[in-house]
Amino acid sequence: MLKDGVICLPNENQSARIKEELGETIERLKNRVQLINEWLKHQNHLPNEIDEKLLENFIRLCKFDVGKIKKKLDLYFISREKFKLFYENREMTREYLQKIYISKFLCYLPNLTEKGYRVFITQPEDVDDLNFNSVLKYGTILFDYLLHEDLSSGVIAIHDLKNVTASLMTKVDLVSVRNYIKMYFDVLPFRIRNVHILNAHPVVTPFIVILKAILSPKLKERLMIHKNIDDLYKEVPKDLLPRDIGGTNRTMEELSANWEILTTENSTFKSKLDAIKLYGPVPNREDYFKSEYGVDGSFRRLAID
């Protein structure tokens, strides 16, 4: 079943595999929802009630670990304030997205893999008047949508770098990229199955260095730099991949069109975005973001081994 024109929800077989992998049962889900809702009543900086689907997805993707659920939810809301660069002024018209090809940069594919994973593809391209921060903001909108509506068990990330040029790299703020990727892993509950790199020519070395510096030891083992795309087909079949990536599906541009419509015209989803905000001052405690990301999340420190 296609949801909002952008993602297909799992079929019966996929749903069974997803629940088995996450350890999901109706009873466990109800129990965690009750526990977290009770906890929220005592968190003055968080909303007393959170969108039901959003809360359930945090619970599921944290594999029902109560401590992890609380930490991820807390950071998710606080990140709105700490990382305004990524979250402020996210209103973008479809005409703007098309003009500078933002939506072609990144796209979640509609169909899940057989094992129930959502496939995420980036395919950067140099365009005139590129505002790279707008690309990152657009990415956070897609993250928010999946956290509200998706029912996958994790994400397979594919970065096709064939169109990256030296000119494009001069427009990319590597400090922001570093912190954006780190925020993705640290704040959001997405479970990363594998990270695939295609067409890794020398000009993209800084990006790969950043990625390797951020990934945990477990994820470093799941980082695959492909010399032959046939290796990718072992995990993501051709019929799921867009033609731009060597598959038989629609092109990245065609697949992104529905995402453009959703993010610019769906008023229901926009109202859900507006609800994701702090409701009071953050408690006086150690500032996780300050210690991990530089002074007050200002992205002024880039540490690469």
C-alpha positions as CSV (number, residue, x, y, z in Angstrom):
1,M,0.0,0.0,0.0
2,L,1.4,3.4,-1.1
3,K,1.3,6.0,1.7
4,D,1.0,9.6,0.7
5,G,2.4,8.8,-2.7
6,V,6.0,8.4,-1.3
7,I,6.5,5.1,0.5
8,C,5.0,1.6,0.5
9,L,4.2,0.1,3.8
10,P,5.3,-3.5,4.5
11,N,3.4,-6.4,3.1
12,E,2.4,-9.3,5.4
13,N,5.7,-11.1,5.0
14,Q,7.8,-8.0,5.4
15,S,5.8,-7.0,8.5
16,A,6.4,-10.4,10.1
17,R,10.2,-10.1,9.5
18,I,10.3,-6.6,10.8
19,K,8.5,-7.4,14.0
20,E,10.7,-10.4,14.6
21,E,13.9,-8.4,14.1
22,L,12.7,-5.6,16.4
23,G,11.2,-7.9,19.0
24,E,7.8,-6.3,18.6
25,T,4.6,-7.6,20.1
26,I,1.3,-5.7,20.8
27,E,1.8,-6.1,24.5
28,R,5.3,-4.8,24.5
29,L,4.3,-1.8,22.4
30,K,1.4,-0.9,24.6
31,N,3.6,-1.2,27.7
32,R,6.3,1.1,26.4
33,V,3.8,3.6,25.2
34,Q,2.3,3.8,28.6
35,L,5.7,4.1,30.3
36,I,6.9,6.8,28.0
37,N,3.7,8.8,28.2
38,E,3.9,8.7,32.0
39,W,7.6,9.9,31.8
40,L,6.6,12.7,29.5
41,K,4.3,14.2,32.1
42,H,7.3,14.9,34.3
43,Q,9.4,16.5,31.5
44,N,8.6,20.2,31.5
45,H,10.6,20.9,28.4
46,L,8.8,18.2,26.3
47,P,5.2,18.0,25.1
48,N,2.9,16.0,27.4
49,E,1.6,14.2,24.4
50,I,3.5,13.1,21.3
51,D,2.0,12.1,17.9
52,E,1.1,8.4,18.5
53,K,2.9,7.1,15.3
54,L,6.0,9.1,16.1
55,L,6.2,7.7,19.6
56,E,5.6,4.2,18.5
57,N,8.3,4.5,15.9
58,F,10.8,5.7,18.4
59,I,9.9,2.7,20.6
60,R,10.1,0.2,17.8
61,L,13.4,1.5,16.3
62,C,15.0,1.7,19.8
63,K,14.0,-2.0,20.1
64,F,11.9,-1.3,23.2
65,D,14.9,-0.2,25.3
66,V,13.3,2.3,27.7
67,G,16.5,4.1,28.5
68,K,17.4,4.5,24.8
69,I,13.9,5.6,23.9
70,K,14.0,8.4,26.5
71,K,17.4,9.6,25.5
72,K,16.6,9.6,21.7
73,L,13.2,11.4,22.2
74,D,14.9,14.0,24.5
75,L,17.7,14.7,22.0
76,Y,15.2,14.7,19.1
77,F,13.3,17.7,20.5
78,I,16.3,19.5,21.9
79,S,18.1,19.3,18.6
80,R,15.4,21.6,17.1
81,E,16.7,24.4,19.3
82,K,20.4,23.5,19.3
83,F,20.7,23.0,15.6
84,K,18.6,25.8,14.2
85,L,20.8,25.8,11.1
86,F,19.1,22.6,10.0
87,Y,15.6,23.3,11.3
88,E,14.8,27.0,10.9
89,N,13.1,28.3,7.8
90,R,12.4,25.0,6.2
91,E,9.5,26.3,4.1
92,M,10.5,25.7,0.5
93,T,8.3,25.9,-2.6
94,R,8.2,23.1,-5.2
95,E,9.5,25.6,-7.7
96,Y,12.5,26.3,-5.5
97,L,13.2,22.6,-5.0
98,Q,13.1,22.0,-8.8
99,K,15.1,25.1,-9.6
100,I,18.2,23.9,-7.8
101,Y,17.5,20.2,-7.9
102,I,17.5,19.8,-4.1
103,S,15.2,16.8,-4.2
104,K,17.4,15.0,-6.7
105,F,20.2,15.0,-4.1
106,L,18.4,12.6,-1.8
107,C,15.5,10.3,-1.9
108,Y,13.9,7.4,0.0
109,L,12.7,4.7,-2.3
110,P,9.0,3.7,-2.2
111,N,9.5,0.0,-1.8
112,L,11.1,-1.9,1.1
113,T,13.6,-4.6,0.6
114,E,12.5,-8.2,1.2
115,K,13.9,-8.0,4.7
116,G,11.9,-4.8,5.5
117,Y,14.6,-2.1,5.1
118,R,14.0,1.4,3.6
119,V,16.6,2.4,1.0
120,F,18.0,5.9,1.1
121,I,19.9,7.3,-1.9
122,T,22.0,10.4,-2.3
123,Q,23.3,11.5,-5.7
124,P,24.8,15.0,-5.3
125,E,25.1,17.2,-8.4
126,D,26.6,20.6,-9.0
127,V,24.0,23.2,-9.9
128,D,24.0,27.0,-10.1
129,D,23.0,28.9,-7.0
130,L,23.3,25.8,-4.9
131,N,22.4,26.4,-1.2
132,F,23.8,23.4,0.5
133,N,22.2,24.2,3.8
134,S,18.8,24.0,2.0
135,V,19.7,20.4,1.0
136,L,20.4,19.5,4.6
137,K,17.1,21.1,5.7
138,Y,15.2,19.2,3.1
139,G,16.8,16.1,4.5
140,T,15.5,16.8,8.0
141,I,11.9,17.1,6.6
142,L,12.2,13.6,5.0
143,F,13.6,12.2,8.3
144,D,10.6,13.7,10.2
145,Y,8.2,12.2,7.7
146,L,9.6,8.7,8.1
147,L,9.6,8.9,11.8
148,H,5.9,9.7,11.7
149,E,4.8,7.3,9.0
150,D,7.3,4.6,8.1
151,L,7.1,1.0,9.4
152,S,10.5,-0.3,8.2
153,S,13.1,-2.0,10.5
154,G,16.1,0.1,9.4
155,V,17.8,2.0,6.6
156,I,20.2,1.0,3.8
157,A,22.1,4.1,2.7
158,I,23.5,4.4,-0.8
159,H,25.7,7.4,-1.8
160,D,26.3,7.6,-5.5
161,L,29.1,10.2,-5.9
162,K,29.6,10.0,-9.7
163,N,28.4,13.6,-10.3
164,V,30.5,15.2,-7.6
165,T,33.0,17.7,-8.9
166,A,35.7,19.9,-7.4
167,S,33.4,22.8,-8.0
168,L,30.6,21.1,-6.0
169,M,33.0,20.4,-3.1
170,T,33.8,24.1,-2.8
171,K,30.1,24.7,-2.1
172,V,29.9,22.1,0.6
173,D,30.4,23.0,4.2
174,L,32.2,20.0,5.5
175,V,31.8,21.1,9.1
176,S,28.0,21.1,8.7
177,V,28.2,17.8,6.8
178,R,30.1,16.2,9.7
179,N,27.7,17.4,12.3
180,Y,24.7,16.6,10.2
181,I,25.8,13.0,9.8
182,K,26.7,12.7,13.4
183,M,23.3,14.1,14.4
184,Y,21.7,11.5,12.2
185,F,23.4,8.7,14.0
186,D,23.3,10.2,17.6
187,V,19.9,11.8,17.7
188,L,17.6,9.9,15.3
189,P,16.6,6.3,16.0
190,F,17.1,5.1,12.5
191,R,18.9,1.7,12.4
192,I,21.5,1.6,9.7
193,R,21.9,-1.7,8.0
194,N,24.7,-0.8,5.6
195,V,26.3,2.2,4.0
196,H,27.2,1.8,0.3
197,I,29.5,4.2,-1.6
198,L,29.5,4.2,-5.4
199,N,31.9,6.0,-7.7
200,A,34.3,7.1,-5.0
201,H,36.8,9.1,-7.1
202,P,39.6,11.1,-5.4
203,V,37.6,14.4,-5.2
204,V,35.2,12.9,-2.7
205,T,37.9,11.7,-0.3
206,P,37.1,14.4,2.3
207,F,33.5,13.1,2.5
208,I,34.6,9.5,3.0
209,V,37.2,10.6,5.6
210,I,34.4,12.4,7.6
211,L,32.1,9.4,7.3
212,K,34.7,6.9,8.5
213,A,35.6,9.2,11.5
214,I,32.0,9.3,12.6
215,L,30.9,5.7,12.2
216,S,30.9,3.4,15.1
217,P,33.2,0.3,14.9
218,K,30.1,-1.8,14.0
219,L,29.0,0.6,11.2
220,K,32.6,0.9,9.9
221,E,32.3,-2.9,9.2
222,R,29.1,-2.1,7.3
223,L,30.6,0.6,5.1
224,M,31.1,-0.8,1.6
225,I,33.0,1.1,-1.1
226,H,32.0,-0.6,-4.4
227,K,34.2,-1.0,-7.4
228,N,31.5,-3.1,-9.0
229,I,27.9,-2.3,-8.7
230,D,27.0,-6.0,-9.0
231,D,27.9,-6.3,-5.3
232,L,25.1,-3.9,-4.4
233,Y,22.5,-6.0,-6.1
234,K,23.1,-8.7,-3.5
235,E,21.4,-6.5,-1.0
236,V,19.2,-4.2,-3.0
237,P,17.6,-5.8,-6.2
238,K,17.6,-4.0,-9.5
239,D,13.9,-3.5,-9.6
240,L,14.1,-1.3,-6.4
241,L,16.9,0.9,-7.6
242,P,16.4,3.9,-9.9
243,R,17.8,3.7,-13.4
244,D,20.4,6.4,-12.5
245,I,21.9,3.8,-10.1
246,G,21.9,0.9,-12.5
247,G,18.4,-0.4,-11.6
248,T,15.2,-0.7,-13.5
249,N,13.0,1.5,-11.4
250,R,12.0,5.1,-12.3
251,T,14.7,7.8,-12.3
252,M,15.8,9.7,-9.1
253,E,14.0,12.8,-10.5
254,E,10.8,10.9,-11.1
255,L,10.9,9.2,-7.7
256,S,11.6,12.5,-6.0
257,A,8.6,14.3,-7.5
258,N,6.1,12.8,-5.1
259,W,8.4,13.8,-2.2
260,E,8.4,17.4,-3.5
261,I,4.6,17.4,-3.5
262,L,4.3,16.0,0.0
263,T,6.8,18.3,1.6
264,T,5.4,21.5,0.0
265,E,1.7,20.8,-0.3
266,N,0.6,18.4,2.5
267,S,-0.9,20.6,5.2
268,T,-1.5,17.7,7.5
269,F,2.2,16.8,7.6
270,K,3.2,20.5,8.0
271,S,1.1,20.7,11.1
272,K,2.9,17.6,12.5
273,L,6.2,19.3,11.9
274,D,5.0,22.4,13.8
275,A,4.2,20.3,16.8
276,I,7.8,19.1,17.1
277,K,9.2,21.8,19.5
278,L,10.3,22.3,23.0
279,Y,7.7,23.5,25.5
280,G,10.0,24.8,28.1
281,P,13.7,25.4,29.0
282,V,16.0,22.4,28.9
283,P,16.9,21.1,32.4
284,N,20.2,22.3,33.8
285,R,22.4,19.3,33.1
286,E,25.5,18.4,31.1
287,D,25.0,19.7,27.6
288,Y,25.4,16.7,25.4
289,F,25.5,18.7,22.2
290,K,28.1,21.2,23.5
291,S,30.5,18.4,24.4
292,E,29.9,16.4,21.2
293,Y,29.4,19.1,18.6
294,G,31.3,22.2,19.7
295,V,30.1,25.3,21.4
296,D,26.2,25.3,21.6
297,G,25.9,23.3,18.5
298,S,27.4,26.1,16.4
299,F,29.4,23.6,14.2
300,R,32.7,25.3,14.6
301,R,34.8,22.2,15.4
302,L,35.7,19.5,12.9
303,A,37.6,16.6,14.3
304,I,38.9,14.0,11.8
305,D,41.3,11.3,12.7
